[in-house]
Amino acid sequence: MSKNKNHQAQSDRYEIRLSGSGGQGLILAGVMLAEAMGVEDGKNVVQTQSYGPEARGGASRADVVVSSDTIYYPKPMGLDLLLALTQEACDTYFSALRENGILIIDSDLVHQPPTPDCYSFPFTMLAKNEIGHVMVANVISLGAIVEITRLASKDSIKTVVKSRAPVGTEEKNLKALELGFKIAKEKMKSTRTAAV
């Protein structure tokens, strides 16, 4: 995996897993990402989800497969991007990440990343301190994913986040999304500068 190259999707099929625990909003984040790429940007997308029996605290994941062609198999065969918002999710799913795949972790909750070659962001802390609500960490992570991969346009993900945010929280969620764009852009810029 290399943080120094452009991570815009080059191959036709791109497989994403958003993973963590119940209550972190990962299922909704997967739906929003799929909707931004499929409905808004016109790509072929399949979104599937899995979660434990516990409403909060159990394992949770959302998988998104996107392609410009027909998707014949809806499940990921090898992840191009893994978002891990808990240590357990990182430990469980890292082996499914392709060799040049992108690993994005929440540095507040993943204390032992399996590789130093990852994007590490304090999503939970930023949600609490910058936005005022820990529940928008999922939206901050969506902003980072879109900034890093360019799989969806920023306008598309903004439209979807605004339409899916609970009434009265639209501005807070859009602010969280913009924060995700910003931190990823800064991280990619500093990584490129360090590599030169």
SULKAGI-V419473 format. One record per pair of residues at least 24 apart in sequence whose C-alpha atoms are under 10 Angstrom apart, sorted by the first residue. I is the first residue (numbers start at 1). J is the second residue. D is the distance in Angstrom with one decimal. If there is no record, write none. Layout:
i=I j=J d=D
i=I j=J d=D
This chain:
i=1 j=80 d=9.8
i=1 j=97 d=9.3
i=1 j=98 d=8.1
i=1 j=99 d=5.8
i=1 j=100 d=3.9
i=1 j=101 d=5.4
i=1 j=102 d=6.3
i=1 j=103 d=8.2
i=1 j=115 d=9.2
i=1 j=116 d=9.9
i=1 j=117 d=6.5
i=1 j=118 d=7.8
i=2 j=99 d=9.3
i=2 j=100 d=6.4
i=2 j=101 d=8.0
i=2 j=102 d=7.7
i=2 j=103 d=9.8
i=2 j=117 d=6.7
i=2 j=118 d=8.1
i=3 j=100 d=9.3
i=3 j=101 d=9.5
i=3 j=102 d=7.7
i=3 j=103 d=9.4
i=3 j=117 d=6.8
i=3 j=118 d=7.0
i=3 j=119 d=7.6
i=3 j=148 d=9.6
i=3 j=187 d=9.6
i=3 j=188 d=7.5
i=3 j=191 d=7.1
i=3 j=192 d=8.3
i=3 j=195 d=9.7
i=4 j=117 d=9.8
i=4 j=188 d=7.7
i=4 j=189 d=9.4
i=4 j=190 d=9.9
i=4 j=191 d=6.5
i=4 j=192 d=5.8
i=4 j=193 d=9.4
i=4 j=194 d=9.3
i=4 j=195 d=7.2
i=4 j=196 d=9.8
i=5 j=188 d=9.4
i=5 j=191 d=9.8
i=5 j=192 d=8.4
i=6 j=148 d=8.1
i=6 j=149 d=8.0
i=6 j=150 d=9.7
i=6 j=188 d=9.2
i=6 j=192 d=10.0
i=7 j=80 d=9.8
i=7 j=81 d=9.8
i=7 j=100 d=9.6
i=7 j=101 d=9.0
i=7 j=102 d=8.0
i=7 j=145 d=10.0
i=7 j=147 d=9.4
i=7 j=148 d=6.1
i=7 j=149 d=5.1
i=7 j=150 d=7.8
i=7 j=151 d=9.4
i=8 j=146 d=9.3
i=8 j=147 d=9.2
i=8 j=148 d=7.1
i=8 j=149 d=4.4
i=8 j=150 d=5.4
i=8 j=151 d=6.8
i=9 j=66 d=9.9
i=9 j=67 d=9.8
i=9 j=80 d=8.9
i=9 j=148 d=9.8
i=9 j=149 d=6.3
i=9 j=150 d=7.3
i=9 j=151 d=6.5
i=10 j=149 d=9.8
i=10 j=151 d=10.0
i=11 j=67 d=8.6
i=11 j=68 d=9.7
i=11 j=80 d=10.0
i=12 j=66 d=8.0
i=12 j=67 d=5.3
i=12 j=68 d=6.2
i=12 j=69 d=7.3
i=13 j=44 d=9.5
i=13 j=45 d=9.7
i=13 j=65 d=7.0
i=13 j=66 d=5.8
i=13 j=67 d=4.6
i=13 j=68 d=7.5
i=13 j=69 d=8.0
i=13 j=70 d=9.6
i=13 j=71 d=8.2
i=13 j=76 d=9.7
i=13 j=80 d=9.2
i=14 j=45 d=9.7
i=14 j=64 d=8.3
i=14 j=65 d=5.8
i=14 j=66 d=5.4
i=14 j=67 d=6.5
i=14 j=68 d=9.8
i=14 j=76 d=8.6
i=14 j=77 d=9.9
i=14 j=78 d=9.0
i=14 j=79 d=7.7
i=14 j=80 d=6.0
i=14 j=81 d=8.2
i=14 j=151 d=8.8
i=15 j=45 d=9.9
i=15 j=46 d=9.7
i=15 j=63 d=7.4
i=15 j=64 d=6.0
i=15 j=65 d=4.6
i=15 j=66 d=6.6
i=15 j=67 d=9.0
i=15 j=74 d=9.8
i=15 j=75 d=8.4
i=15 j=76 d=5.7
i=15 j=77 d=7.8
i=15 j=78 d=6.9
i=15 j=79 d=5.0
i=15 j=80 d=5.2
i=15 j=81 d=6.5
i=15 j=82 d=8.7
i=15 j=97 d=9.4
i=15 j=98 d=9.8
i=15 j=101 d=9.6
i=16 j=47 d=9.5
i=16 j=62 d=8.2
i=16 j=63 d=5.6
i=16 j=64 d=5.1
i=16 j=65 d=6.3
i=16 j=66 d=8.4
i=16 j=75 d=9.9
i=16 j=76 d=7.5
i=16 j=78 d=8.9
i=16 j=79 d=5.8
i=16 j=80 d=6.0
i=16 j=81 d=4.8
i=16 j=82 d=6.0
i=16 j=83 d=7.9
i=16 j=97 d=9.3
i=16 j=101 d=9.7
i=16 j=102 d=9.4
i=16 j=145 d=9.8
i=17 j=47 d=9.8
i=17 j=48 d=9.6
i=17 j=49 d=9.3
i=17 j=61 d=6.7
i=17 j=62 d=5.8
i=17 j=63 d=4.5
i=17 j=64 d=6.4
i=17 j=65 d=8.8
i=17 j=76 d=8.2
i=17 j=78 d=9.9
i=17 j=79 d=6.9
i=17 j=80 d=8.5
i=17 j=81 d=6.4
i=17 j=82 d=5.0
i=17 j=83 d=6.2
i=17 j=84 d=8.3
i=17 j=93 d=8.6
i=17 j=96 d=9.6
i=17 j=97 d=9.3
i=17 j=103 d=10.0
i=18 j=49 d=9.4
i=18 j=60 d=8.4
i=18 j=61 d=5.5
i=18 j=62 d=5.2
i=18 j=63 d=6.4
i=18 j=64 d=8.3
i=18 j=81 d=8.4
i=18 j=82 d=6.1
i=18 j=83 d=4.7
i=18 j=84 d=6.5
i=18 j=85 d=8.1
i=18 j=89 d=9.1
i=18 j=93 d=9.9
i=18 j=104 d=9.4
i=18 j=138 d=9.3
i=18 j=141 d=9.4
i=18 j=142 d=9.5
i=19 j=49 d=9.8
i=19 j=50 d=9.5
i=19 j=51 d=9.6
i=19 j=59 d=7.8
i=19 j=60 d=5.9
i=19 j=61 d=4.3
i=19 j=62 d=6.6
i=19 j=63 d=8.5
i=19 j=82 d=7.5
i=19 j=83 d=5.9
i=19 j=84 d=5.0
i=19 j=85 d=6.2
i=19 j=86 d=7.6
i=19 j=87 d=9.9
i=19 j=88 d=9.2
i=19 j=89 d=5.7
i=19 j=90 d=7.8
i=19 j=92 d=9.5
i=19 j=93 d=8.2
i=19 j=105 d=9.7
i=20 j=51 d=9.5
i=20 j=57 d=8.8
i=20 j=58 d=8.5
i=20 j=59 d=6.1
i=20 j=60 d=5.4
i=20 j=61 d=6.4
i=20 j=62 d=9.3
i=20 j=83 d=8.2
i=20 j=84 d=5.8
i=20 j=85 d=4.7
i=20 j=86 d=5.0
i=20 j=87 d=8.1
i=20 j=88 d=7.5
i=20 j=89 d=5.3
i=20 j=90 d=8.0
i=20 j=105 d=9.9
i=20 j=106 d=9.7
i=20 j=109 d=9.6
i=21 j=51 d=8.0
i=21 j=52 d=8.6
i=21 j=54 d=9.4
i=21 j=55 d=9.3
i=21 j=56 d=7.0
i=21 j=57 d=5.2
i=21 j=58 d=5.2
i=21 j=59 d=4.5
i=21 j=60 d=4.8
i=21 j=61 d=7.7
i=21 j=84 d=9.5
i=21 j=85 d=7.6
i=21 j=86 d=6.9
i=21 j=87 d=9.9
i=21 j=88 d=8.7
i=21 j=89 d=7.8
i=22 j=50 d=10.0
i=22 j=51 d=7.0
i=22 j=52 d=7.6
i=22 j=53 d=9.3
i=22 j=54 d=7.2
i=22 j=55 d=6.0
i=22 j=56 d=4.3
i=22 j=57 d=4.9
i=22 j=58 d=5.2
i=22 j=59 d=5.9
i=22 j=60 d=5.2
i=22 j=61 d=8.5
i=23 j=54 d=9.6
i=23 j=55 d=7.0
i=23 j=56 d=4.8
i=23 j=57 d=6.6
i=23 j=58 d=8.5
i=23 j=59 d=9.6
i=23 j=60 d=8.5
i=23 j=135 d=8.1
i=24 j=56 d=8.2
i=24 j=57 d=8.7
i=24 j=60 d=8.4
i=24 j=61 d=10.0
i=24 j=85 d=8.2
i=24 j=86 d=9.8
i=24 j=124 d=9.6
i=24 j=134 d=8.7
i=24 j=135 d=6.6
i=24 j=136 d=8.4
i=24 j=137 d=7.5
i=24 j=138 d=6.6
i=25 j=60 d=8.9
i=25 j=61 d=9.6
i=25 j=62 d=9.8
i=25 j=135 d=7.2
i=25 j=136 d=8.1
i=25 j=137 d=8.3
i=25 j=138 d=5.9
i=25 j=139 d=8.5
i=26 j=51 d=9.8
i=26 j=60 d=7.0
i=26 j=61 d=6.4
i=26 j=62 d=6.3
i=26 j=63 d=9.6
i=26 j=83 d=9.6
i=26 j=85 d=9.1
i=26 j=137 d=9.6
i=26 j=138 d=6.3
i=26 j=139 d=9.1
i=26 j=141 d=9.7
i=26 j=142 d=9.7
i=27 j=51 d=8.7
i=27 j=60 d=7.5
i=27 j=61 d=6.6
i=27 j=62 d=5.3
i=27 j=63 d=8.7
i=27 j=138 d=9.5
i=28 j=62 d=8.4
i=28 j=138 d=8.5
i=28 j=139 d=9.3
i=28 j=161 d=9.8
i=28 j=164 d=8.6
i=28 j=165 d=9.7
i=29 j=61 d=9.9
i=29 j=62 d=7.9
i=29 j=136 d=10.0
i=29 j=137 d=10.0
i=29 j=138 d=6.2
i=29 j=139 d=6.8
i=29 j=140 d=9.9
i=29 j=141 d=8.7
i=29 j=142 d=6.9
i=29 j=161 d=8.9
i=29 j=164 d=9.8
i=30 j=61 d=8.5
i=30 j=62 d=5.3
i=30 j=63 d=6.7
i=30 j=64 d=6.6
i=30 j=138 d=9.5
i=30 j=142 d=8.8
i=31 j=62 d=8.0
i=31 j=63 d=9.2
i=31 j=64 d=8.3
i=31 j=160 d=9.4
i=31 j=164 d=9.5
i=32 j=139 d=9.2
i=32 j=142 d=8.7
i=32 j=156 d=9.7
i=32 j=157 d=7.2
i=32 j=158 d=9.6
i=32 j=159 d=9.6
i=32 j=160 d=6.0
i=32 j=161 d=6.6
i=32 j=163 d=9.5
i=32 j=164 d=7.6
i=32 j=165 d=9.9
i=33 j=64 d=7.8
i=33 j=139 d=9.9
i=33 j=142 d=7.3
i=33 j=143 d=9.8
i=33 j=145 d=9.3
i=33 j=146 d=8.7
i=33 j=151 d=9.1
i=33 j=152 d=7.6
i=33 j=156 d=9.2
i=33 j=157 d=6.9
i=33 j=160 d=8.2
i=33 j=161 d=9.0
i=34 j=63 d=9.2
i=34 j=64 d=6.4
i=34 j=65 d=8.2
i=34 j=66 d=7.9
i=34 j=151 d=10.0
i=34 j=152 d=8.9
i=34 j=157 d=9.4
i=34 j=160 d=9.6
i=35 j=152 d=9.4
i=35 j=156 d=8.5
i=35 j=157 d=8.2
i=35 j=159 d=9.8
i=35 j=160 d=6.9
i=35 j=161 d=9.7
i=36 j=151 d=9.1
i=36 j=152 d=6.1
i=36 j=153 d=7.7
i=36 j=154 d=8.9
i=36 j=155 d=8.8
i=36 j=156 d=5.1
i=36 j=157 d=5.1
i=36 j=158 d=8.4
i=36 j=159 d=7.8
i=36 j=160 d=6.1
i=36 j=161 d=8.8
i=37 j=64 d=9.9
i=37 j=66 d=7.6
i=37 j=67 d=9.5
i=37 j=151 d=6.9
i=37 j=152 d=5.1
i=37 j=153 d=7.8
i=37 j=156 d=7.4
i=37 j=157 d=8.0
i=37 j=160 d=9.9
i=38 j=66 d=8.0
i=38 j=67 d=9.4
i=38 j=68 d=9.8
i=38 j=152 d=8.8
i=38 j=156 d=9.6
i=39 j=156 d=8.8
i=39 j=160 d=9.3
i=40 j=152 d=8.5
i=40 j=153 d=8.6
i=40 j=155 d=8.8
i=40 j=156 d=5.5
i=40 j=157 d=8.2
i=40 j=159 d=8.3
i=40 j=160 d=8.2
i=41 j=151 d=9.2
i=41 j=152 d=6.8
i=41 j=153 d=7.3
i=41 j=155 d=9.6
i=41 j=156 d=6.8
i=41 j=157 d=9.5
i=42 j=67 d=10.0
i=42 j=68 d=8.5
i=42 j=152 d=9.8
i=43 j=67 d=6.2
i=43 j=68 d=5.4
i=43 j=69 d=8.1
i=43 j=70 d=9.4
i=43 j=151 d=9.6
i=43 j=152 d=9.3
i=44 j=68 d=5.7
i=44 j=69 d=6.6
i=44 j=70 d=6.5
i=44 j=71 d=7.0
i=45 j=69 d=9.5
i=45 j=70 d=8.8
i=45 j=71 d=7.5
i=45 j=74 d=8.7
i=46 j=71 d=7.6
i=46 j=72 d=9.9
i=46 j=73 d=9.1
i=46 j=74 d=5.9
i=46 j=75 d=8.1
i=46 j=76 d=9.9
i=47 j=74 d=7.7
i=47 j=75 d=8.5
i=48 j=74 d=7.8
i=48 j=75 d=7.5
i=48 j=76 d=9.6
i=49 j=75 d=9.9
i=59 j=86 d=9.3
i=59 j=88 d=8.3
i=59 j=89 d=7.5
i=60 j=85 d=10.0
i=60 j=89 d=8.4
i=61 j=89 d=8.5
i=61 j=93 d=9.9
i=66 j=151 d=8.6
i=67 j=151 d=10.0
i=79 j=103 d=9.6
i=81 j=145 d=8.7
i=81 j=149 d=9.0
i=82 j=118 d=9.9
i=82 j=145 d=9.8
i=83 j=119 d=9.4
i=83 j=141 d=8.1
i=83 j=142 d=9.5
i=83 j=145 d=8.5
i=84 j=109 d=8.9
i=84 j=110 d=7.6
i=84 j=113 d=9.6
i=84 j=120 d=9.9
i=84 j=141 d=9.9
i=85 j=109 d=6.4
i=85 j=110 d=6.8
i=85 j=121 d=9.9
i=85 j=122 d=9.8
i=85 j=123 d=8.4
i=85 j=124 d=8.8
i=85 j=137 d=9.2
i=85 j=138 d=8.8
i=85 j=141 d=9.2
i=86 j=110 d=5.4
i=86 j=111 d=8.8
i=87 j=111 d=6.8
i=87 j=112 d=7.1
i=87 j=113 d=7.8
i=87 j=114 d=9.8
i=90 j=114 d=7.8
i=102 j=145 d=9.6
i=102 j=148 d=9.2
i=102 j=149 d=9.1
i=104 j=141 d=8.6
i=104 j=144 d=8.8
i=104 j=145 d=8.2
i=104 j=148 d=9.9
i=105 j=141 d=9.0
i=106 j=137 d=9.1
i=106 j=141 d=8.6
i=119 j=144 d=9.4
i=119 j=148 d=9.6
i=119 j=184 d=8.3
i=119 j=187 d=7.8
i=119 j=188 d=8.8
i=119 j=191 d=9.8
i=120 j=184 d=9.5
i=120 j=187 d=8.9
i=121 j=180 d=9.3
i=121 j=183 d=7.8
i=121 j=184 d=8.4
i=121 j=187 d=8.9
i=122 j=183 d=9.7
i=123 j=176 d=9.8
i=123 j=179 d=9.8
i=123 j=180 d=8.5
i=123 j=183 d=9.8
i=126 j=176 d=8.7
i=126 j=179 d=8.5
i=126 j=180 d=9.4
i=126 j=183 d=10.0
i=127 j=172 d=9.9
i=127 j=173 d=9.9
i=127 j=176 d=7.2
i=127 j=179 d=9.2
i=127 j=180 d=10.0
i=130 j=175 d=9.2
i=130 j=176 d=8.4
i=130 j=179 d=8.7
i=131 j=172 d=6.7
i=131 j=173 d=8.5
i=131 j=175 d=7.3
i=131 j=176 d=6.5
i=131 j=179 d=9.0
i=132 j=172 d=8.6
i=132 j=176 d=9.8
i=133 j=172 d=8.7
i=133 j=173 d=9.8
i=133 j=176 d=9.7
i=135 j=173 d=9.5
i=136 j=165 d=10.0
i=136 j=169 d=9.9
i=136 j=172 d=8.1
i=136 j=173 d=6.5
i=136 j=174 d=9.7
i=136 j=175 d=9.5
i=136 j=176 d=6.4
i=136 j=177 d=8.6
i=137 j=173 d=9.5
i=137 j=176 d=7.6
i=137 j=177 d=9.2
i=137 j=180 d=9.0
i=138 j=173 d=9.6
i=138 j=176 d=8.8
i=138 j=177 d=9.0
i=138 j=180 d=9.5
i=139 j=165 d=9.8
i=139 j=172 d=9.9
i=139 j=173 d=6.6
i=139 j=174 d=8.2
i=139 j=175 d=9.2
i=139 j=176 d=5.9
i=139 j=177 d=5.4
i=139 j=178 d=9.1
i=139 j=179 d=9.1
i=139 j=180 d=7.4
i=140 j=173 d=8.3
i=140 j=174 d=9.1
i=140 j=175 d=8.6
i=140 j=176 d=4.9
i=140 j=177 d=4.9
i=140 j=178 d=7.5
i=140 j=179 d=6.1
i=140 j=180 d=4.3
i=140 j=181 d=7.8
i=140 j=182 d=9.5
i=140 j=183 d=9.0
i=140 j=184 d=9.7
i=141 j=176 d=8.7
i=141 j=177 d=7.7
i=141 j=179 d=9.1
i=141 j=180 d=5.9
i=141 j=181 d=8.7
i=141 j=183 d=9.7
i=141 j=184 d=9.1
i=142 j=176 d=9.1
i=142 j=177 d=6.8
i=142 j=178 d=9.7
i=142 j=179 d=10.0
i=142 j=180 d=6.8
i=142 j=181 d=8.4
i=143 j=174 d=9.5
i=143 j=175 d=10.0
i=143 j=176 d=7.7
i=143 j=177 d=4.7
i=143 j=178 d=6.4
i=143 j=179 d=7.1
i=143 j=180 d=4.0
i=143 j=181 d=4.7
i=143 j=182 d=8.1
i=143 j=183 d=8.8
i=143 j=184 d=7.9
i=143 j=185 d=9.9
i=144 j=177 d=8.0
i=144 j=178 d=8.9
i=144 j=179 d=8.2
i=144 j=180 d=4.5
i=144 j=181 d=5.1
i=144 j=182 d=7.7
i=144 j=183 d=6.9
i=144 j=184 d=5.0
i=144 j=185 d=7.9
i=144 j=187 d=9.7
i=145 j=180 d=8.0
i=145 j=181 d=8.1
i=145 j=184 d=7.9
i=146 j=177 d=9.5
i=146 j=180 d=8.6
i=146 j=181 d=7.3
i=146 j=184 d=8.9
i=147 j=178 d=9.8
i=147 j=180 d=7.8
i=147 j=181 d=5.3
i=147 j=182 d=8.2
i=147 j=183 d=9.0
i=147 j=184 d=6.2
i=147 j=185 d=6.5
i=147 j=188 d=9.2
i=148 j=180 d=9.9
i=148 j=181 d=8.3
i=148 j=184 d=6.5
i=148 j=185 d=7.4
i=148 j=187 d=9.5
i=148 j=188 d=7.7
i=154 j=178 d=9.2
i=154 j=181 d=8.7
